[in-house]
Amino acid sequence: MQDGLSRRAVLATGSVLTLSACLPGADDEPTRPDPDLVLRRRAARQVGELVATYAAVVTAFPQADAQQLGTLHSLAAEHEAHVLALAGPAPTASTASPSGSTAAPVVPRSMVESLRWLAGLERTAARRRTNQSLRAGPDLARLLAAVGASEATHAAVLMREARG
């Protein structure tokens, strides 16, 4: 009998060490959420806030001109579609962000002031989407650019409505 380790023991030990290197260990870094996913969810939340703002204006002026209300409903519906497009895959525990409830916005005193206010919010949102698209990957950048273009168009439509 030979002293020391047998060839079989050495091979078995090597196999165990190789396998253990492939398994997740306690010293692994936690996975970070995909930056595009975080940006996508932030944009979806921001567009969702615009939807809530449109709803607040419609609620504040239920007797407004039918054309103006129709325009507001149409623009809000476009934003709802944007929220769905931006929401992406369902969040996991590591990517979900806390959803704080936002207080209802204070709406201006008249429908014309509200239309101008919404137009300003849309212009701000369009600039925000442009800035976000610069930090996004190619696919998300295209989506953000499309949403931003829509927001810029909404601003022009709202100003036209405000002029009557």
N, C-alpha and C positions, 0 to 999 in steps of 0.2 A: 504494500500500500504506500502510496506516495503522500508526503507531507504537503500541506498547503491546499489551495483551492483547485478543484477539478475544472476542466474546460466547461463542463455543463453548468457549474455554479457561476463561472465568470460570464458566460453567455446569458444566463437567466438574470443576473444582476444588471448587465448592460441593457437588456430588454426592458426591465422594470424602470431603470433610469430614463431611457428614451421615452417610454410611455408617459412617465410622470412629467416630463418636460412639455408634453403636448396637452396636458390637462390644465384647466383653469386653476390657478392657485390663489392663495390669500393675498399675495403681493401684487397681483395684477391690478392695473389702473382701471377705475370704473369707466365704462363706456360713456362717451359724451354724446349728447344728441346731435344729429346732423344739423349743421348751421342753417341749411336751406329749410329744414323742417321747422326750426325755431322761427326763422324769418317768415315762413309761410303762415304759421299760426298767428304771429303778431299781426301780419297784414290782414288776415281773416277777421281777427278781433277788431281791428280798426275799421274795416269796412262794415262790420256788424254794428259798430257804434253809429255809423252814418245811417244805416237802416233804422235804428232806434230814433235818431234825430228826425228823419223824415216822418216817422210815425207820430212823434210828438207834435210836429207842425200840423199834420193832418188832424190830429185830435184837438189841437187848439183852435182850428178854424174849420169846423165841420160844415158851415154854411158858405164857405168860399166858392168862388167861381168854379163851375164843373170842369172847365178846361184846365185850370190850375191844379185842381185836385187830381184830375186824370194824369197830368204830367208828373205830379209828385208820386203817385202810385206806380207809374211806369218806371221812373228813375229808381225808386226803392226796389222794385222787382229786379231790375238789372243788378243792383247791388247784392240782392239776395243770391242771385246766380253767381256773382263774383265770390261771395262767402263760400258757397259750395265748392267752387273750383279751387279756391285757396285752401280750404280745410284739409284737402289731401287725405291720406290714410288716417284711420282712427288712432288717437294718441295712445301710447303705452305709458306705463307708470314712469318711465324715465324721460319721456318727452312731453307729458301733459303739463300744462302750465295752469297755475291756479286761476280760476275765473272769478275775478272780483265783480261784484254787482255795481253797476254804474248808476248813479242817480239820473233821473230823467232831466234832460237839458232844459234850461229856461229859454223859452221861445220868445222872440221879439213880439211887440204889441200888435203889429199889423201883418197881413199876409205879404204885402210888398216888402216890408223889412225882413220878414222871414225868408222870402225868396232870395233876397240879396245876401242874407246871412248864410243860407245854404250854399249859394254860389261861392262865397268866400271859403267855406269849409271844403267844398269840392276842389277849389284851386289848391288849397293847402294839402289836401289828400293826394292830388296829382303830383305835386312836388315831392311828397313823401314817397310815393311809389317809384318815382324816378331815382331817388337816392337809394331806396331799397334794391332796385334792380341792379345798381352798380355793385352791390355786395353779394348778389345771388349767382348761382350757377346758371348756365345757359337756358335750361328749360324754365326755371322759375323766373328768370329775368324777362323772358318773353311774356309770360303770364302777367307779371307785375307791370310791364310796359303797356300791355293791352288794357289792364284795369285802370292804369293812370291816364291813358288816352280817353277812356270812357269817362273818367272823373272830370277831365278837362272839358270834354264835350258837355257834360252835365252842367258845368258852371256856365257855359255859353247859353244853354237852353234856359236855365233858371234866370239869367239876366234878361233874356228876351221876354220871358213871362213877367218879370218884374216891371218891365217897361209897358206891358199891356199891349 
